[in-house]
Amino acid sequence: MSQKVGDYVLARLREWGVEKVFAFPGDGINGILAAWVRAGNQPKFIQARHEEMSAFEAVGYAKFTGKVGVCMATSGPGAIHLLNGLYDAKLDHVPVVAIVGQTSRSAMGGSYQQEVDLVSLFKDCCHHFDEMAMVPEQFPNLIDRAIRTAITMRSPTCIIIPTDVQEMEYSPPEHAFKQVPSSLGIAQPSLAPDDGAIREAAEILNGGSKVAILVGQGARGARDEVIEVAERLGAGVAKALLGKDVLADDLPFVTGAVGLLGTRPSYEMMMGCDTLLTVGSSFPYTQFMPKLEQARAVQIDADGSLIGLRYPYEVNIVADAKAALTALIPLLEAKSNRSWRERIELGVSHWWATMDRQARVESGEGDRVNPMRVVHELSPRVPLDAIVSSDSGSAANWYARHLQMRGEMRGSLSGTLATMGPGVPYAIGAKFGNPTRPVIALVGDGAMQMNGMAELITVAKYWKEWADPRFVVCVFHNDDLNQVTWEMRAMEGSPKFVESQSLPDVSYAGFARSLGLHAIDVGKDEQLGSAWEEALAADRPVVLDVRTDPNYPPIPPHANLEQMKDMVKALVGGDEDAWAIVRLGMKTKLQEFIPGTPKESR
């Protein structure tokens, strides 16, 4: 029986082991949709509510499985809608393949309906591989290279297929001039480090008395080795936000997140160290790293294009993190003076005690919850195999500072693009990739209104297919675009601009119930513990609709004087929540100065 191009595309994806394609239909991919009918829905077509959500779901699937995520969209507007999710994949270094339709070749250049120059459109976000098919013989090469490039470069790639090409009879490339046969599979190497560079690195690290380690997502496969290095060097370990799940937070020397959403112990360790080892991270904020001539530094990263950035590293080792650390460990001398480590561990202990006290600061509003308490109550109850996604916005602050990673937990968010809206679709992609694991999304009400509510329909459509039904969307319901509101106050000295910042009051629980999902309304701090327990024991997906107080400041513990001056300027400038902000801000900040807290942890 003859095979059309659309049939071959799906067959080749199956040969690569692709099991899910996150997509939305349109006539620009009708030829492939017809092939899906003939293929018995293999790979499985996962219908999102919007093409942007398809891309985010593919990113979430890839982040939480380590496999390639695949998304598909129609020509013109459908293709355009994929862009935000693909840029998220590009900036967070995630392997995603986008397959998009295009108008027929005969109509190109004719200002035809939905005709967009898609090669140019995708050239930036998919610059490692962005190609349009013109004849059937191209397809083994196009699909194979798109997948291999996505894996190798950890980036999104794109294949554009005109509608008439989708419906052509497939014919393979021949052993002929200007034809390009191809093959399946890729065996990724373990990138071994240079021996001389490892010796140089060991000399620098052994010479330091106050060693700090910074890990990112590139260190995820080297957990045991990072711990061993930290033990030998008496070092503390800070985590870039995309590397939050690299190490457990119950290790006493793990200082938590670093940067704008970071912790005080991470900041103080960076400001006090004399030696820095960075593993698998291209953390962008230089101001949260040691001062430029303060520390000697070594970097390890598998991507040579991202090494040597942000800080004047003396040794830059391009290698797999596990391989490099394994080679490094025998050359490291165990530090006999543990005073630096003891200082770090004391600071970490007091930090978690401070977080506990801050989470228990009561709002004073009868139906509003401390947003820190939401994650604080989740943390001891979260299953050790859970996957947690966070949206951007103030929810990311509480995720970064209050959720303690333990066991085999995984967690992520839009780290570098920091776009609104991926929290729920990330969780959906994660669940399709890990149907036996509980999945939790922490989402602000701004992101929920932007697209999270629509994707609850996707959850309602598919949840009965999941082996484990536990899927919780926790909405921080404060009727405010809270992160930007606080940024305006702290960075612009501007009071809250109600017209841009206030949100319509929506019952997210009510919407969930209308879809047949379980829902829980929470308006008091003391309800949170039992609400999380109920949500995590439910027999279907749950929306936890928590009315939080928007006036708890998400200001980092290392806020500078100018930011504080701008905050005061905003409050005296007529901010409608000024008194509540002052009251809650002072009560929250004072928790850092409880008597007995040592000076170095302040």
N, C-alpha and C positions, 0 to 999 in steps of 0.2 A: 504494500500500500504506500502511495506517495506521502511524503511528509512536507508540510509547509514550514516556512521560516518560524512562524509562531510556535509550532509544535517542537521544532528543534531548540528554540530558546528555552522552553520549559524542560525539555529532556536534558539539555546540557546543565541547567541549574541543578536538576536532580542528581546528575552524575557528580557534581561538586558537593553533594550532600546538603544542598539548601532545602530546608524543610518548610520554611515560612517566607511569604512575601507580603509585606505590609503595603497596602495599595488602596486606591480609589479609582473606580472605572471612568471611562470616557471614550468617545468614539475614536480618539487618536490611538487607542490600544485595542480596538475591537478585534483585530486579527489575533492578538495574543489571548484575549478573553475567550474567543471561540476555541482556541487551542486548549484552554483550561478545561472547557467542557469535555473535550475529547480525552484529556489527560486525567479525568476523574478528580479534579482539584488537587493535583500533586505537582509541585509543592503547594501547600495550603495557602489560599488567598485569604488574608486577614483584612477585612474591610474597616478602615478607619472612617471617621466622619469628615475628614479634611486631609488633603494631601500633606500639609505641614505635619499633621499628627502621624501620618504614615512614616515620614522621615524620622521624626522623633522616636517612634516605636522601633524602627530599625536600629537607631543609635542605642536605645536602651537594651534591645536584644543583644547587640554586639558588645556593649559594655559589660553586661552581666553573664554572658556565655563565653566570651572569647572567640566567638565565631563571626563570620561575615554577616552583617545585616543587609537585607535586600529590600528596597522599596521601589514602587512603580507608580507612574502617573501618566495621564494623557498629555497631549500636546498643549501648547499655549499656556492658558492659565493654570492648568494642572501642574505642568512642569515648573512654572514660576513659584507655585506654592511650596514646592519641595525645598526651596533654597535655604530657608532659615534652619531647618533640620540638618541639611548637608553642611552648612557653615559650622554648625555645632559639632558635627563629626570632624570637620577639618581642624578646628581649633583645639579639640580635645583628643585628637589623634586616634580616631576610631575607624575601623574598616567597614565601610558601607558602599554598596553598589546601587546606583540609581539607574533604572531602565525607564526611558520616557519615549512617548510617541511623538511623531512629527507629521506634518501634512505630507501628502503624496509628492514624490519627486517632480511630477509634471506640473505641480502648482507652485513650486518654490520660486521665489523671486517675483511672483505675480500679485503681491499684496493680498494674499488669500486669507480667508477666515482662519483665525488662530495661528497665523504664521508668525513665528518668532524665531530669531536667529539663536537657536538653542546652543549651538557650539560656543558662540560668544557668551551666552548667558551663563553657562556652566564653567567657562574657562578658568575663572578664578578659584571657585570653591573645589572644583574637580580637576585642577590643573595637572595632576600626575597622569591622569588618563581620562580623556573626554573626546569621544569619537562618534561619528555618525555612520551608520551602515548604508551602503548604496547597492550592494549585490549580495546574494545568499552566501557566496563562497567566503565572505568575511567572518561569518559568525563564530566558528570555533575560536579563532584568534581573538575576536573582540571580547567574547565572554570570558575566555581563559585569562587574557591579559587584564581585564577589568578586575577580576577576582584576585589574581596574583598580585597586582599592583596595590589593591586595597589592603591586602594582608601585609605586604612587604613595607609599604610606605605608611601604614596605619593612617589611612586617609580615605575620603570618599572618591569614587570614580563614577563615570557616567557613560552609558551607551544610549544613543539616540536612534530610533528605528522608524523611518517613514511608514505610513500606513500601507502603501502599496507593496513595500518590501516585506512586511509581515505576512502578506497573503501569497507571496511568491512560492513556487515549489523550491524546496531546499535542495541544493546540490553542494557537496563538499569541495573544499579546495583540492586541486589536483597537483601532481608532481610536475609543475609547469612554471614557466617564467612569470613573475609578478603575481604568483599565488602563494598564500602563506598558511601552510598546515600548522596545526597546533596540537597540544597534548594536555591531559588533565594532571592535576596534583601539584603540590609544592611541599618540599621538606625544608622547613626553616632551620638554619644553623644556630648553634649556640655560639655567639660571637665571643671568641676567646680574647682576653686582654693581652697587651704587650708586656712581656716580663720586666723590661727595664722600667716602664711606667709604673708597674705595680711596686717595684722596689723603691722608686722615688716617692710614691704615695705613702708607703709604709714609713719611710724616714720622716716625712712631714708629720704624719699622725702620731708616731712615737715621740716626736719632739714636743708635742703639745701637752699642756697640763690642764687645759679647760676645753675639751673637745665637744663640739656640737655636731649632730647628724641631722640632715634634712632629707626626708624621703618623699617621693612622689609615686604616682601610679606605676612608673617603670620599675619599682622595687617590689611589686606585688608578689612575684614568684620567688623572692629571696628573703622571706620573713625570718627563717631560722638564722640565716647568715647575718642579717642586720642586727638581730638580738645578740649574736655572738660577738660581733664587732663592738657593739655598745658596751657589752660586759667587759671586754678586754681593755677598752680605752676609758672606762669609767665615764662614758658619754651619756648625754640625754639625747632623745630623738624627737624632733618636731616633724609634723606631717603637713605637706601641702594638701589643700582641700581635696583634690582628686586622689590623693593617697591616704585618705582618712581610714580606709579599711585595710591598709597594709599591715599595721600592728594593732594589737588589742590595747584599749585604753586603760585596762586594769594593770598593765605593767607599770611599776612605780616610776620608771625613768622616762616614760612617754609623756611629753609635755603637751600633746594635742596639736590643734591647728595653728598655723602661723599666718600672719598677714592681717588684712582688714577685718576678717572674721575670726582672728586668732585669739589665743589665750595669753594671759600674763606670763606664765612660766616659759612659753615659747619665746616671747618677746625678750624677756630678761636673759634667757640663755643665749640668744643671738647677740644681745648687746654686751654680754659678759665673756663670751668665749674667746679663745686665742687661736683656735683651729676649727675648720669647718670641713665636713665631708658631706657632699650632696650626691644622692643616689636616685636616679630615675626621675628627676624633676627639672622642669624649666620654669619654676616658680617666678612670676614676673615682677614682684614688688621688691626692688632693691632696697628700699628704705627699711624693710623689715629683716634684712640680713645684716651681718656685722658691718660696722663702718669700714670704709674702703681699705684702710691700711691697718685695720685692727687684727685680722686673722689671716693665717696661712690657710690655703684651701685646696681641696681636691674634688674633682667631679667625675662621676661615672654615669654614662648614659649610652644606650644602644644606638642612638641617633646622633651621628657626627654633626649634623646641621644644627643641633640644639645644644651643643656642648660649648662651654666657655662663655655662656651668656650670663648676664646679670651681675657677675662678680669676677674680680681678677684671680681666677684659679691658677695655681702654679702648675698643676698636673691635670690634664684632661684625658680621661681614659674612655675610649669608645669600645664598649663591650657589654655583653649581657650582664645584668646586675648580679645574678647568682654566680656566674662564672668568675667575675672580677672579685667579688667578696670572698669566694672560696679560695682564690689564689692569694688574696691579701691576708687572710686570717693567720696563717702560720708565721707571717713576718711581723705580726703585731705583738708588742710587749704589754703584758698585763700591768696596768697602773697600780702601784702600791698605795699611793695617796688617793684616797677616795673622797676627799673633802668636797671636790666639785660635784661629784655624783650625789653625795649626801645633801648638798645644798639644793640641787635640782629636785631630788625626791621630796624634800621638805616643801619646796615651793609647789610641787604638783599636788601633794597632800592637802595643802591649804587652799589651793585653787578649787579642788573638788568640794571641799567644805564650804568655800565661798559660793560656788554654784548652787549648792544645796540651799544655803540661806537665801540667796537671791531668788531662787525658784519659789520660796515660801513667803516672799513679801506679798502681802495681800493687797488687792486693788483698792478695796473700799467701795467699789461699785458693786451693787447687789447681784448683778447678772453678768459680770465680766470676770474673766479668768486671767491670771498671770500667764503670758505666752511661754515663758521659760518653764513653767510648771508642766505644760503640755508634754514637752519632750522629756523633762526630768522624770515624770511618772511613767513614760513609755520605757525609758532606758533599762530599768531593772526587770521589766516584764517582757522585753522583746525576745522572741525565740532566737537561739544561738545560730540558727541557719537562715535567719531572715535576710531579705533584701530590702533596703530602704532607699527611696529616691527623695530628693528634696527639690522644690522649685526655687527659683531665684526670688529675691526679696527678703523681707525680715525673717521669713521662715528659715532661710539658709543660716542666719545668725544662730538660731536656737539649735538647729541641726549640727552646726559646726562646734558649738561650745558645750551642749548639754547631752548629746547622744554618745554614750560610751560604747565603742565597738568591742565586741567580745566574740570568742569562738570563731565560727566561720561566717560571721555576718559580712555582708557586702553593702556598700553605700556609694552613691554618686549623685551628681547634679551637673548642670551646665557650668563647667568650671571656668572656661576662658571666654566664651561668648557671653556667658551669664544672661542668657535670654530668658524672658518670662515664658512660661507655658509648658515646659517639658516634664514637669513632675508626674502628672498622671500618665501621659503616653510612655514615658520611660518605664513606669511601673507595669504598664500593659505589655510592653516589649519584654521586660524582665520575666513576667509571669508566663508568657508563651515560651520563653527559653528555658524556664525552670518551673514547670507546672506543679512540682511537688513541694516547692518552698513557699513559705509565707512572704507576702510582699506588702510593703507599707509606703504610702506616698504622703509627704508632708508638704502642704500646699497653702499658700495665701489665698484670700478670697479674690484678690485681683486676678491672679493666674487662673483661679477656678472659673471666674466669669469670662475670662478671655477664651478659654477652650476646654478647661477641665470638665465642666458640666456636660458638654457635648460628648466628650469621650467616656463619660459614665454610661452613655448609650452603648458604646462599644463593649464596655465591661458587661452590661446586662445581656448583650447579644451572645457573648462567648463564655461566660464564667462556668457554665455547667460542663464544659469540656475539660476544665482544669482538674487534675487529680486531687489537688488540695484547694479548697475554695477560699482559703484565707487571703483576703485582699482588702486592705484598709486604706481609705483616703481620708486623711485628717485635714480638715479645713480650719485655718486660723481666721476666724470670722470677726474681723474688727472694723469692717465698713470703711477701710482706708487703704490707699496705696502706700503702705506704711514705710517701706524702705526709702522711697523717694521723698516722702514727707520729712523723714529724719535727715536725709542728705541735704535737703533744702535748708533745714535749720542749722546743721552743723557746718556745711560747706559754703552756703550762700548767705548765711545770716538772715534768712527770710522766714517769716512766719508761714504757717500752713496756708496754702492757696486752696481754699475749700472747693472751688469750681473744678480744679483738676484732680484733687486728691480724694475727695469723698466718693464712696461707692454706694450704689443702690443696695438696700437691705434685702437679701434673698435668703429663702430657707433652702439651704443645700440639703438638709436632711429630708425636707418635704419633697424635693425633686428626686432624691434617691428612692424614696418610698414609692413615688409614682412609677418608677421603673421596675419595681419588684425587688429592690435591694434592701438590705437592712440599714437602719439609720439610728443614730443616737444623738440627742441634743444635750449639750453640756453648757452650763452657765455658772458653775461654782467650782472653786478649786478642789474641794473635797470629793467631787463627783468623778474626777479624772481617773483615779486608780481603777475603780470598778468599771468605768466606761472602757478603758483600754482592755481590761480582762474580758469584758463582754465582746468587744470587737474582735479580739484575737481568738475567741472560742466560737465565733459564729459559723453557721453552716452555709453562709453565702457572703459575697462582698458587702462591706460596710462603709458608710460615710459617717465619720465622726465630726459633727458640726459643733465646733467649740467657739463660743463667743468670748473672744479675747480682748483685753484692754489695749488700745493702740498707743498708750502713753508710757509704756515701759521703754526706756531708751536702749536701743541696740548699739550704743556707743562702745567701741572697743576699749579695753582696760588701759590702753596706752594712748588714748586720745591726747592730742597736743593742746597747747594753750590757745592757739588761734582758733581751733575748733570750738573750744569752750567759750571763747569770746563771741564767736559767731552764734553759738547757741543762745547765749544771754541776749544778744542783739535781737534774735528772732523772737524770743519770748516777750521782751519789752516792746516789740514792734507790733503787738496786737494778735499774737497767736491765740486762737480760741481755746486751746487746751493748756494754756500756760501754767495755771495753778496745778493742775493734775500732773503735768510733766515735772514741775519743781518738786512736788511732794513725792512722787514715785521715784524720780531720779535720785533724790537725796537718800531715800530709804534703801534703794537698791545699791547705790554706790557705797553707802556706809557699811554694807556687809563685808567689804574688802578690808575694813579697818577694825574688826572686832578685836578686843584686847587679847594679846597672846599671839597674834599673827606676826611672825618675824619680819624684820625690816626688809630682808632680801626678797620676800614674796609679795611685797607691796608695789 
